[in-house]
Amino acid sequence: MPRSSAPPAADNPEARLRGFLAGLSLFADLPPETLDELTARAEVLALAGGTSLFDQDTASDALLVLRWGRLAAWRKEEDGQTRLLGQISPGECVGEVGLILNQPRSATVFALRDSELVSWSRSEFEQLIAHHPAAMLRLTREALKRYAASAHRPSGVRCIALLPGTPGVDAGAFAQRLAQALPWLGRARVVGADEARSRGAGWFSRLEQEARGLIYVGDRDPAWRDRCVRQSDAVLVLADTDDKPSHALPLPQARSPHLPLHLVLLRREAPMPGSTRAWLDAFPDRAMHHHVIDEEDLARCARLLGGQATGLVLSGGGARGFAHIGAVRALRERGIRFDYIGGCSAGAVVGAGFAAGWDEAQLARGMRSAFVDHDPLSDRTLPLVAMSSGRRVSRALRALFGERRIEDLRIPFFCVSTDLTEGSLHVHERDLLWTALRASSALPGLVPPVFHRGRVLVDGGVIDNLPVDQMQRRISGRIVAVDVGGSYRLETTLEETALPSSWLEFLRQWRQKKYPSIGRILWRAAMVNSEANASRQRRLSSLLLRPPLAGVDLLDWKKFGEVVELGYRDTLRHLQTLPQGRPSLPAEQINEP
């Protein structure tokens, strides 16, 4: 009788595995019998998205090759921070460095997608190298190539899980809108449960290779929601604010701790003060949240999601901070839109106004009323804690921003203060807005600290007057920094070691010799320590603007109109260096006077 023929490769798992191995450069030119032996000895491992393959510092006991899916390698540094080393794609080896060097694992590797790997033990790997030394050379080359490429590998989002966060939200309709707002992905493909629910890891892997961008639309089925998350680079939870936060659907459990989580709040109008807090409490994970009212908000959300955002950082500088209003006006006229705003002291106040959605005229009116028509430091008091009581500043800020919280702002926002209790920088992201701004601008000795939750908070400029690095931690993209405080100098021609003993004599000499005021001395003393840090922060920006404010004092509140115009004209001058017809900023452009 004739022998029965072997099943075709399409139906033979072993034959498909052998075909996969034969296509790897690592095993190129191996004799057929060696390849057969490798196939027979291989162990196939299935790894669900969000789960760990191995941990840093564990034994390097196997050679692994990724067949389907996607992995990420993270390393915990000596300072406790965790750094992404890169991603691993199908056909690439995993953990080969530890095998080559006979050292523990140098990183933690976990699955970004539902994945499948092929594994051989250390002893089998050593046998392979002993009989085929060229395989070691190819393995080393592959490791070096991936290491060199990891620094240039794009970190943008390609696959998104879009999950309904409330029962009545139409995630499918929003997915179509979102697909149109992701231009760098072309026309992202929308994938629903009916098409993909029963598919295996191989199908998802091939789909990802074929499409530039994917949006997996979840439903109320927990298993499918988990699957969407396991196949994605970021998770968007969509909530309709016409519903109640108490009706929020639970988040999937199968999530990597490093997977970005975004809460999209669909609104018909700007949020009422304090209303956002209840929604954030309903989703306990610390997610970035977005208020989406119109298509401009959706475009901002898409840019933040895809690493195409533009951040704005505004420095402190007292009355010199009025220049920020003119600078932003010029930037907006050029078509530059900001997706995240941060600031310190006076820059924080101006930035909060823009983050609230105010235009330049509205912000100028508010700032003039708060800080020009009424001197905010005129409430002098017995200088036991500070030269002023702080009541005028508090009243002015509260009148400007009311009871809205930072999380209520239409554009994401943060500001910084200095925590004297801990001796560290404090970043305000979810606080009562006017209180956070009051802390950010509480110059030591001039304005009383803010005492908040057991902390003593003063002006952020004491540590970091231009927090560009804080913006870097929150967005991927470009950062515009406007520095109005770095060029300030406190100069004198006096040659004195003591003040006159009598008040009458002091007042007479003060008029003649022009002693610097205590306010200016305190201001400069508080800022001088942050100057060294400021030079580093300036270099981190994509576009640095430093309006020429040498003739403007930190307390020159009455020069409001002049300072605003200086900021506007100087920014226009800098923007003339940018290519015409391009509203976007170049990746690297530092403009210094």
C-alpha positions as CSV (number, residue, x, y, z in Angstrom):
1,M,0.0,0.0,0.0
2,P,1.3,3.5,-0.7
3,R,2.3,5.5,2.3
4,S,0.0,8.3,3.3
5,S,1.3,11.8,2.5
6,A,2.1,14.3,5.2
7,P,-0.5,17.0,5.8
8,P,0.2,20.3,4.1
9,A,2.1,22.9,5.9
10,A,-1.0,25.1,6.3
11,D,-2.6,22.4,8.5
12,N,0.6,21.2,10.2
13,P,1.7,23.4,13.2
14,E,5.2,21.8,13.3
15,A,5.7,22.6,9.6
16,R,4.5,26.2,10.1
17,L,6.9,26.6,13.0
18,R,9.8,25.2,10.9
19,G,8.9,27.6,8.1
20,F,9.0,30.5,10.6
21,L,12.4,29.4,12.0
22,A,13.9,28.9,8.5
23,G,13.0,32.5,7.7
24,L,15.0,34.0,10.6
25,S,18.4,35.4,9.9
26,L,19.7,33.8,13.1
27,F,19.2,30.3,11.6
28,A,20.3,31.1,8.1
29,D,22.4,28.4,6.4
30,L,21.7,25.8,9.1
31,P,21.6,22.3,7.7
32,P,18.0,20.9,7.3
33,E,18.6,18.3,9.9
34,T,19.7,20.9,12.5
35,L,16.6,23.0,11.7
36,D,14.5,19.9,12.2
37,E,16.1,19.3,15.5
38,L,15.6,22.9,16.6
39,T,11.9,22.7,15.6
40,A,11.4,19.5,17.5
41,R,13.0,20.9,20.7
42,A,11.3,24.3,20.6
43,E,8.8,25.2,23.2
44,V,5.9,27.4,22.2
45,L,4.8,30.0,24.8
46,A,1.6,32.0,24.7
47,L,1.8,35.3,26.6
48,A,-1.3,37.5,27.2
49,G,-0.9,41.2,26.7
50,G,-0.1,43.1,29.8
51,T,1.7,40.1,31.5
52,S,5.4,39.8,32.2
53,L,7.7,37.4,30.4
54,F,10.6,37.7,32.8
55,D,11.9,40.2,35.4
56,Q,15.1,42.2,35.6
57,D,18.0,40.5,37.4
58,T,16.6,37.0,37.0
59,A,18.6,34.2,35.5
60,S,19.2,34.1,31.7
61,D,18.1,30.6,31.2
62,A,16.6,30.5,27.7
63,L,16.8,31.9,24.2
64,L,13.5,33.3,23.0
65,V,12.2,34.5,19.6
66,L,9.0,36.5,19.3
67,R,6.7,34.9,16.7
68,W,3.6,37.0,17.0
69,G,2.6,40.1,19.0
70,R,4.8,42.8,20.5
71,L,7.0,43.1,23.7
72,A,8.6,46.0,25.6
73,A,11.7,46.0,27.6
74,W,12.0,48.2,30.7
75,R,14.9,48.8,33.0
76,K,14.8,50.1,36.6
77,E,17.7,52.5,37.1
78,E,19.7,53.1,40.3
79,D,17.7,56.2,41.0
80,G,14.5,54.1,41.1
81,Q,13.2,55.5,37.8
82,T,12.0,53.0,35.2
83,R,13.2,53.6,31.6
84,L,11.8,52.1,28.4
85,L,14.6,50.5,26.4
86,G,12.6,49.6,23.3
87,Q,10.0,47.4,21.8
88,I,10.5,43.9,20.3
89,S,8.8,42.9,17.1
90,P,8.0,39.6,15.5
91,G,11.1,37.7,14.4
92,E,13.4,39.4,17.0
93,C,15.2,37.6,19.8
94,V,14.5,38.2,23.4
95,G,17.0,38.0,26.3
96,E,20.0,37.1,24.0
97,V,22.4,39.6,25.8
98,G,22.2,37.7,29.1
99,L,22.9,34.4,27.3
100,I,25.8,35.8,25.4
101,L,27.4,37.4,28.5
102,N,26.2,34.7,30.9
103,Q,24.7,37.4,33.1
104,P,21.2,37.9,34.7
105,R,18.5,39.6,32.7
106,S,19.3,43.3,32.2
107,A,15.6,44.3,31.9
108,T,12.0,43.4,32.6
109,V,10.1,42.3,29.5
110,F,6.3,42.2,29.3
111,A,3.8,41.7,26.5
112,L,2.3,44.8,24.8
113,R,0.0,42.5,22.8
114,D,-1.2,38.9,23.0
115,S,2.0,37.2,21.9
116,E,3.6,33.9,21.1
117,L,7.2,33.0,21.6
118,V,9.5,30.2,20.7
119,S,11.9,29.1,23.4
120,W,15.0,26.9,23.8
121,S,16.9,26.2,27.1
122,R,20.4,27.5,27.8
123,S,21.8,24.0,27.3
124,E,20.2,23.7,23.9
125,F,21.4,27.2,23.0
126,E,25.0,26.2,24.0
127,Q,24.8,23.1,21.9
128,L,23.7,25.1,18.9
129,I,26.6,27.6,19.2
130,A,29.1,24.7,19.7
131,H,28.1,23.1,16.4
132,H,27.4,26.3,14.5
133,P,29.6,29.2,15.7
134,A,28.3,31.4,12.9
135,A,24.9,31.5,14.7
136,M,26.6,33.3,17.7
137,L,28.0,36.0,15.3
138,R,24.6,36.5,13.8
139,L,22.9,36.7,17.2
140,T,25.5,39.3,18.4
141,R,24.9,41.4,15.3
142,E,21.2,41.3,15.7
143,A,21.5,42.4,19.4
144,L,23.8,45.3,18.4
145,K,21.5,46.3,15.6
146,R,18.4,46.4,17.8
147,Y,20.3,48.3,20.5
148,A,21.4,51.0,18.0
149,A,17.9,51.2,16.5
150,S,16.1,51.5,19.9
151,A,17.2,55.1,20.3
152,H,15.6,56.1,17.0
153,R,12.5,53.9,17.2
154,P,9.3,56.0,17.2
155,S,7.3,55.8,20.4
156,G,4.0,57.0,18.9
157,V,0.7,55.3,19.3
158,R,-0.5,53.1,16.5
159,C,-3.1,50.9,18.1
160,I,-5.8,52.4,20.4
161,A,-8.4,50.7,22.6
162,L,-11.5,52.8,22.7
163,L,-13.8,51.7,25.5
164,P,-17.2,53.0,26.5
165,G,-17.0,54.4,30.0
166,T,-20.7,55.0,30.5
167,P,-23.6,52.9,29.3
168,G,-25.1,55.2,26.7
169,V,-22.0,56.5,24.9
170,D,-21.6,55.7,21.2
171,A,-18.0,54.5,21.0
172,G,-18.4,53.5,17.4
173,A,-19.3,56.9,16.2
174,F,-16.6,58.5,18.2
175,A,-14.1,56.0,16.7
176,Q,-14.9,57.3,13.2
177,R,-14.3,60.9,14.3
178,L,-11.1,60.0,16.0
179,A,-9.8,58.1,12.9
180,Q,-10.1,61.4,11.0
181,A,-8.3,63.3,13.7
182,L,-5.2,61.1,13.5
183,P,-3.5,62.3,10.3
184,W,-0.1,60.7,10.9
185,L,-1.8,57.3,10.9
186,G,-3.5,58.0,7.5
187,R,-7.0,56.7,7.7
188,A,-6.9,54.5,10.9
189,R,-8.8,51.3,10.6
190,V,-11.7,50.8,13.1
191,V,-12.0,47.2,14.3
192,G,-15.2,46.1,16.1
193,A,-16.1,43.0,18.2
194,D,-18.1,41.4,15.4
195,E,-15.0,41.2,13.1
196,A,-12.3,40.3,15.6
197,R,-13.8,38.8,18.8
198,S,-13.0,35.2,17.9
199,R,-9.6,35.8,16.2
200,G,-6.3,34.5,17.4
201,A,-3.0,36.3,18.2
202,G,-1.6,35.6,14.7
203,W,-4.5,37.4,13.1
204,F,-4.1,40.5,15.2
205,S,-0.3,40.5,14.6
206,R,-0.8,40.4,10.8
207,L,-3.5,43.1,11.0
208,E,-1.1,45.4,12.8
209,Q,1.6,44.7,10.2
210,E,-0.8,45.7,7.4
211,A,-2.4,48.8,8.9
212,R,-0.8,52.1,9.8
213,G,-3.2,52.6,12.6
214,L,-5.9,50.6,14.4
215,I,-8.7,51.6,16.7
216,Y,-10.3,48.7,18.6
217,V,-13.8,49.6,19.7
218,G,-14.9,47.9,22.9
219,D,-18.3,47.2,24.2
220,R,-19.7,46.1,27.5
221,D,-18.3,42.5,27.1
222,P,-15.5,42.2,29.7
223,A,-13.6,39.6,27.6
224,W,-13.6,41.8,24.5
225,R,-12.7,44.9,26.4
226,D,-9.7,43.0,27.9
227,R,-8.7,41.9,24.4
228,C,-8.9,45.4,23.0
229,V,-6.6,46.6,25.8
230,R,-4.1,43.8,25.2
231,Q,-3.7,44.8,21.6
232,S,-3.2,48.5,22.1
233,D,-0.5,51.1,22.8
234,A,-3.0,53.4,24.7
235,V,-6.5,53.1,26.2
236,L,-9.2,55.7,25.7
237,V,-12.2,55.6,28.1
238,L,-15.1,57.5,26.6
239,A,-17.6,59.0,29.1
240,D,-20.7,61.1,28.2
241,T,-21.0,63.7,30.9
242,D,-24.8,63.8,30.4
243,D,-24.7,60.6,32.3
244,K,-23.7,60.3,36.0
245,P,-20.2,59.4,37.2
246,S,-21.8,56.7,39.4
247,H,-22.8,54.8,36.2
248,A,-19.2,54.5,35.0
249,L,-18.3,51.1,33.7
250,P,-15.4,49.2,35.3
251,L,-12.0,49.4,33.7
252,P,-10.3,46.2,32.3
253,Q,-8.0,44.4,34.7
254,A,-5.6,43.0,32.0
255,R,-3.5,46.2,31.6
256,S,0.2,46.8,31.7
257,P,1.1,49.4,34.4
258,H,2.9,51.3,31.7
259,L,0.0,51.5,29.3
260,P,-1.2,55.1,28.9
261,L,-4.8,55.7,30.0
262,H,-6.9,58.6,28.8
263,L,-10.3,59.6,30.0
264,V,-12.3,61.5,27.3
265,L,-15.2,63.5,28.7
266,L,-17.7,64.3,26.1
267,R,-19.4,67.6,26.9
268,R,-21.9,70.0,25.4
269,E,-20.4,73.0,27.1
270,A,-17.4,74.0,29.3
271,P,-17.4,72.2,32.7
272,M,-18.9,73.8,35.7
273,P,-16.4,74.5,38.4
274,G,-15.6,71.3,40.4
275,S,-17.7,69.0,38.1
276,T,-14.7,67.2,36.7
277,R,-13.5,65.9,40.0
278,A,-16.4,63.5,40.4
279,W,-15.6,61.9,37.0
280,L,-11.9,61.5,37.9
281,D,-12.9,59.9,41.2
282,A,-15.1,57.4,39.3
283,F,-12.0,56.3,37.4
284,P,-9.4,55.7,40.1
285,D,-6.4,55.3,37.8
286,R,-4.4,58.4,37.4
287,A,-5.3,59.0,33.8
288,M,-4.8,62.0,31.5
289,H,-8.2,63.5,30.9
290,H,-9.6,65.5,28.0
291,H,-12.6,67.7,27.7
292,V,-14.1,67.3,24.2
293,I,-16.7,69.8,23.2
294,D,-15.9,70.4,19.6
295,E,-13.5,69.2,16.8
296,E,-10.7,71.5,18.1
297,D,-10.8,69.7,21.4
298,L,-10.8,66.3,19.6
299,A,-7.7,67.4,17.5
300,R,-5.9,68.4,20.7
301,C,-6.7,65.0,22.2
302,A,-5.4,63.2,19.1
303,R,-2.1,65.2,19.1
304,L,-1.5,64.4,22.8
305,L,-2.4,60.8,22.1
306,G,-0.1,60.4,19.2
307,G,3.1,62.2,20.4
308,Q,2.4,65.3,18.1
309,A,1.6,67.8,20.9
310,T,2.8,71.3,21.4
311,G,3.4,72.4,25.0
312,L,3.7,75.9,26.3
313,V,5.8,76.7,29.4
314,L,5.8,80.3,30.9
315,S,8.3,81.4,33.5
316,G,7.8,83.6,36.6
317,G,8.9,87.2,36.6
318,G,6.5,89.5,38.4
319,A,5.2,92.3,36.2
320,R,7.6,91.1,33.5
321,G,5.1,88.2,33.1
322,F,2.7,90.5,31.3
323,A,5.0,89.9,28.2
324,H,3.5,86.3,28.1
325,I,0.2,87.7,26.9
326,G,1.8,89.4,23.9
327,A,4.0,86.4,23.2
328,V,1.1,84.0,23.1
329,R,-0.9,86.4,20.9
330,A,1.9,86.4,18.3
331,L,2.2,82.6,18.5
332,R,-1.5,82.2,18.0
333,E,-1.5,84.6,15.0
334,R,1.1,82.3,13.4
335,G,-1.4,79.4,13.8
336,I,0.4,77.7,16.6
337,R,-2.0,76.0,19.0
338,F,-1.1,74.6,22.4
339,D,-2.1,71.2,23.7
340,Y,-0.7,71.5,27.2
341,I,0.2,74.5,29.3
342,G,2.5,74.8,32.3
343,G,4.0,77.7,34.3
344,C,5.5,79.2,37.4
345,S,4.4,82.2,39.3
346,A,3.2,85.0,37.0
347,G,3.6,82.6,34.0
348,A,1.3,80.2,35.8
349,V,-1.4,82.9,36.2
350,V,-1.2,83.9,32.5
351,G,-1.1,80.2,31.4
352,A,-4.1,79.3,33.5
353,G,-6.1,82.0,31.7
354,F,-5.2,80.6,28.3
355,A,-5.9,77.1,29.5
356,A,-9.4,78.2,30.6
357,G,-10.0,79.1,26.9
358,W,-9.8,82.9,27.3
359,D,-8.6,85.0,24.4
360,E,-5.9,87.7,24.7
361,A,-8.4,90.5,25.3
362,Q,-10.3,88.7,28.0
363,L,-7.0,87.7,29.8
364,A,-5.6,91.3,29.5
365,R,-8.7,92.7,31.1
366,G,-8.6,90.3,33.9
367,M,-4.9,90.8,34.6
368,R,-5.2,94.6,34.4
369,S,-8.0,94.5,36.9
370,A,-6.2,92.2,39.3
371,F,-2.7,93.4,39.2
372,V,-2.6,96.9,37.7
373,D,-5.6,98.8,38.9
374,H,-5.0,97.5,42.4
375,D,-1.4,96.9,43.6
376,P,-1.5,93.3,44.8
377,L,1.3,93.9,47.3
378,S,-0.1,97.1,48.9
379,D,-1.5,95.3,51.9
380,R,1.6,95.9,54.1
381,T,1.7,94.2,57.5
382,L,3.9,93.6,60.4
383,P,6.8,91.6,58.8
384,L,6.6,88.5,61.0
385,V,5.9,86.1,58.1
386,A,6.0,88.4,55.1
387,M,6.0,92.1,54.1
388,S,2.3,91.8,52.9
389,S,-0.6,90.0,54.3
390,G,-1.4,88.1,51.0
391,R,-5.0,89.0,51.1
392,R,-5.0,91.2,48.0
393,V,-3.2,88.6,45.9
394,S,-5.6,85.9,47.1
395,R,-8.6,88.1,46.4
396,A,-7.4,89.0,42.9
397,L,-6.7,85.4,42.0
398,R,-10.1,84.2,43.3
399,A,-11.9,87.0,41.4
400,L,-10.1,85.9,38.2
401,F,-10.7,82.1,38.4
402,G,-13.6,81.6,40.9
403,E,-14.0,78.1,42.3
404,R,-12.8,76.2,39.2
405,R,-10.3,73.5,39.7
406,I,-7.2,72.8,37.5
407,E,-8.9,69.6,36.2
408,D,-11.8,71.8,34.9
409,L,-9.6,73.7,32.5
410,R,-10.3,73.0,28.8
411,I,-6.6,72.7,28.0
412,P,-4.5,70.5,30.3
413,F,-2.5,72.6,32.7
414,F,0.0,72.4,35.6
415,C,1.9,74.9,37.7
416,V,4.7,74.5,40.2
417,S,5.5,75.7,43.7
418,T,8.3,75.0,46.2
419,D,7.5,72.7,49.1
420,L,9.6,74.1,52.0
421,T,8.5,71.2,54.2
422,E,10.1,68.6,51.9
423,G,12.6,70.9,50.2
424,S,11.3,69.9,46.7
425,L,9.3,71.0,43.8
426,H,5.5,70.6,44.1
427,V,3.5,70.2,40.9
428,H,-0.1,71.2,41.0
429,E,-2.4,69.2,38.6
430,R,-5.6,68.6,40.6
431,D,-6.2,71.4,43.0
432,L,-8.4,74.5,43.4
433,L,-6.9,76.7,40.7
434,W,-6.6,80.0,42.5
435,T,-5.0,78.3,45.6
436,A,-2.4,76.6,43.4
437,L,-1.6,79.9,41.6
438,R,-1.3,81.6,45.0
439,A,1.2,79.0,46.1
440,S,3.1,79.2,42.8
441,S,3.5,83.0,43.2
442,A,4.2,83.3,47.0
443,L,7.6,84.9,46.9
444,P,9.3,84.2,50.3
445,G,9.5,87.3,52.5
446,L,7.2,89.3,50.2
447,V,4.0,87.2,50.2
448,P,3.1,84.7,52.9
449,P,3.4,81.0,52.1
450,V,0.4,78.9,51.4
451,F,-0.1,76.4,54.2
452,H,-1.8,73.4,52.5
453,R,-2.2,69.8,53.8
454,G,0.7,70.1,56.2
455,R,3.0,71.7,53.7
456,V,4.5,75.1,53.5
457,L,4.4,76.2,49.8
458,V,6.1,79.2,48.3
459,D,7.0,80.5,44.8
460,G,8.0,77.7,42.4
461,G,10.8,79.9,41.1
462,V,12.8,79.2,44.2
463,I,13.7,75.8,42.6
464,D,12.5,75.9,39.0
465,N,11.3,79.1,37.4
466,L,11.0,77.5,33.9
467,P,9.7,73.9,34.4
468,V,10.3,72.6,30.8
469,D,11.3,69.2,32.1
470,Q,7.9,68.8,33.8
471,M,6.3,69.5,30.4
472,Q,8.6,66.9,28.9
473,R,7.3,64.2,31.3
474,R,3.7,64.9,30.2
475,I,3.8,65.2,26.5
476,S,5.7,63.9,23.5
477,G,6.2,66.6,20.9
478,R,7.5,70.2,20.9
479,I,7.8,72.7,23.7
480,V,7.7,76.5,23.4
481,A,9.2,78.2,26.4
482,V,8.9,81.9,27.2
483,D,11.4,83.1,29.8
484,V,10.9,86.5,31.2
485,G,12.8,86.1,34.5
486,G,16.3,84.9,33.6
487,S,17.8,88.2,32.4
488,Y,16.8,90.2,35.6
489,R,19.7,91.8,37.4
490,L,19.8,93.7,40.7
491,E,22.6,96.4,40.2
492,T,23.8,99.3,42.3
493,T,26.6,101.8,42.5
494,L,26.5,102.0,46.3
495,E,29.5,101.2,48.4
496,E,27.9,100.4,51.8
497,T,28.2,97.9,54.6
498,A,25.5,99.2,56.9
499,L,22.4,101.4,56.8
500,P,22.2,104.7,58.7
501,S,21.2,104.4,62.3
502,S,18.3,106.9,62.2
503,W,15.2,106.6,60.1
504,L,15.3,110.2,59.1
505,E,18.9,109.9,57.8
506,F,18.0,106.6,56.1
507,L,15.1,108.2,54.2
508,R,17.2,111.2,53.1
509,Q,20.0,108.9,51.8
510,W,17.5,106.4,50.3
511,R,16.2,109.2,48.1
512,Q,19.7,110.3,47.1
513,K,21.5,107.0,46.7
514,K,18.5,104.9,45.5
515,Y,18.9,101.8,47.7
516,P,17.1,98.8,46.2
517,S,13.8,98.1,47.9
518,I,13.4,95.2,50.2
519,G,10.9,93.7,47.8
520,R,13.4,93.7,45.0
521,I,16.1,92.2,47.2
522,L,13.8,89.4,48.4
523,W,12.7,88.7,44.8
524,R,16.2,88.4,43.5
525,A,17.4,86.4,46.5
526,A,14.6,83.9,46.0
527,M,15.3,83.4,42.3
528,V,19.0,83.3,42.2
529,N,19.3,79.6,43.2
530,S,17.1,78.5,40.3
531,E,19.1,80.4,37.6
532,A,21.6,77.5,37.1
533,N,18.7,75.1,36.6
534,A,17.0,77.6,34.2
535,S,19.9,77.4,31.7
536,R,19.4,73.6,31.5
537,Q,15.6,74.0,31.1
538,R,16.1,76.5,28.2
539,R,18.1,73.9,26.3
540,L,15.2,71.4,26.6
541,S,12.8,73.6,24.7
542,S,12.1,73.4,21.0
543,L,11.6,77.1,20.7
544,L,12.9,79.5,23.4
545,L,11.6,83.1,23.6
546,R,13.3,85.7,25.8
547,P,11.7,89.1,25.4
548,P,14.1,92.1,26.0
549,L,12.9,93.3,29.3
550,A,16.0,94.8,30.8
551,G,14.3,98.1,31.5
552,V,11.3,96.5,33.3
553,D,11.4,95.9,37.0
554,L,9.7,92.9,38.7
555,L,7.3,95.2,40.4
556,D,6.5,97.6,37.5
557,W,2.8,96.8,37.4
558,K,2.0,100.1,35.7
559,K,4.0,99.2,32.6
560,F,1.3,96.6,31.7
561,G,0.6,97.8,28.1
562,E,4.3,98.4,27.3
563,V,5.3,95.0,28.5
564,V,2.5,93.2,26.6
565,E,3.6,94.9,23.4
566,L,7.3,94.1,24.0
567,G,6.4,90.4,24.3
568,Y,4.3,90.6,21.1
569,R,6.8,92.4,18.9
570,D,9.8,90.3,20.0
571,T,7.9,87.1,19.4
572,L,6.9,88.2,15.9
573,R,10.6,88.9,15.2
574,H,11.6,85.4,16.3
575,L,8.8,83.8,14.4
576,Q,10.1,85.4,11.2
577,T,13.0,82.8,11.3
578,L,10.5,79.9,11.0
579,P,9.6,78.6,7.5
580,Q,6.8,80.4,5.9
581,G,3.5,78.6,5.6
582,R,4.3,76.2,8.4
583,P,2.1,76.7,11.5
584,S,3.9,73.8,13.2
585,L,7.2,74.3,15.1
586,P,10.5,72.7,14.0
587,A,11.7,69.8,16.1
588,E,14.8,71.7,17.1
589,Q,15.0,75.4,17.1
590,I,16.4,77.4,20.0
591,N,16.2,81.1,19.6
592,E,18.3,83.1,22.0
593,P,18.9,86.9,21.8
